[in-house]
Amino acid sequence: MKTLNKIKTVLDAHKKDLRARYKVKKIGIFGSYVRGEQGKKSDLDILVEFSETPGLFAFIELENYISEMLDTKIDLVMKDALKPHIGKHILKEVVYL
């Protein structure tokens, strides 16, 4: 199980590539990893903003790319797709890189 700091370090090292290949404008972590409540079966919740909205295949490709990079199952969420009620809770705890 990776620590939040290790995850941030790995993602930070790939920020330029994420911007160039996938048009990622902003990326952050939320959920159990931020709260220190992750377990062995926890997925990693990642919030992403794009400079250009990707198509479905590009979005799935990005999710797989980050998952392989971190060797962790991730749940990739677009900021624009957040529902208002849950979105405000996510935005309060998200840790942007």
C-alpha positions as CSV (number, residue, x, y, z in Angstrom):
1,M,0.0,0.0,0.0
2,K,1.5,3.3,-1.1
3,T,1.5,6.5,1.1
4,L,-0.1,9.7,0.0
5,N,3.4,11.3,-0.2
6,K,4.7,8.6,-2.5
7,I,1.6,8.9,-4.7
8,K,2.1,12.7,-4.9
9,T,5.7,12.3,-5.8
10,V,5.0,9.8,-8.6
11,L,2.2,11.9,-10.1
12,D,4.2,15.1,-9.7
13,A,7.0,13.5,-11.7
14,H,4.6,12.8,-14.6
15,K,2.7,16.1,-14.6
16,K,4.4,17.3,-17.9
17,D,3.5,14.1,-19.6
18,L,-0.1,14.2,-18.3
19,R,-0.4,17.8,-19.6
20,A,1.1,17.0,-23.0
21,R,-0.6,13.6,-23.7
22,Y,-3.9,14.0,-22.0
23,K,-4.4,17.8,-21.7
24,V,-4.6,17.5,-17.9
25,K,-4.9,21.0,-16.4
26,K,-5.1,20.1,-12.7
27,I,-4.9,16.8,-10.8
28,G,-5.7,16.0,-7.2
29,I,-6.3,13.2,-4.8
30,F,-9.3,12.8,-2.5
31,G,-11.0,10.2,-0.5
32,S,-9.6,7.6,1.9
33,Y,-5.9,8.3,1.0
34,V,-6.3,11.9,1.9
35,R,-8.1,11.1,5.1
36,G,-5.6,8.4,6.0
37,E,-8.3,5.7,6.0
38,Q,-7.1,3.6,3.1
39,G,-6.9,-0.2,3.4
40,K,-5.3,-2.9,1.3
41,K,-8.4,-3.0,-1.0
42,S,-8.9,0.7,-1.3
43,D,-8.9,2.4,-4.7
44,L,-7.3,5.8,-5.1
45,D,-9.7,8.6,-5.9
46,I,-8.3,11.1,-8.4
47,L,-9.9,14.4,-9.4
48,V,-8.9,15.8,-12.8
49,E,-9.5,18.9,-14.8
50,F,-8.7,19.1,-18.5
51,S,-7.8,22.0,-20.7
52,E,-9.6,20.0,-23.5
53,T,-12.3,17.5,-22.6
54,P,-11.2,14.1,-23.7
55,G,-13.3,11.5,-25.4
56,L,-14.3,8.3,-23.7
57,F,-11.4,6.3,-25.0
58,A,-8.8,8.9,-24.0
59,F,-10.3,9.2,-20.6
60,I,-10.1,5.4,-20.1
61,E,-6.6,5.4,-21.4
62,L,-5.6,8.1,-18.9
63,E,-7.2,6.1,-16.1
64,N,-5.3,3.0,-17.1
65,Y,-2.1,5.0,-17.5
66,I,-2.2,6.4,-14.0
67,S,-3.3,3.1,-12.5
68,E,-0.3,1.3,-14.1
69,M,2.0,4.2,-13.1
70,L,1.0,3.9,-9.5
71,D,0.4,0.1,-9.5
72,T,-2.9,0.9,-7.8
73,K,-6.5,0.7,-8.8
74,I,-7.8,4.2,-9.3
75,D,-11.2,5.9,-9.7
76,L,-10.7,8.9,-12.0
77,V,-13.3,11.6,-11.7
78,M,-13.7,14.7,-13.9
79,K,-14.3,17.9,-11.9
80,D,-16.9,18.9,-14.4
81,A,-18.8,15.7,-13.8
82,L,-19.2,16.1,-10.0
83,K,-22.8,16.2,-8.8
84,P,-23.4,19.3,-6.6
85,H,-24.1,17.5,-3.3
86,I,-21.1,15.2,-3.3
87,G,-18.9,17.6,-5.3
88,K,-18.7,20.1,-2.4
89,H,-17.5,17.4,-0.1
90,I,-14.8,16.3,-2.6
91,L,-13.7,19.8,-3.3
92,K,-13.2,20.4,0.5
93,E,-10.8,17.5,0.9
94,V,-9.0,17.3,-2.5
95,V,-5.2,17.7,-2.4
96,Y,-4.0,19.2,-5.7
97,L,-0.5,18.6,-6.9
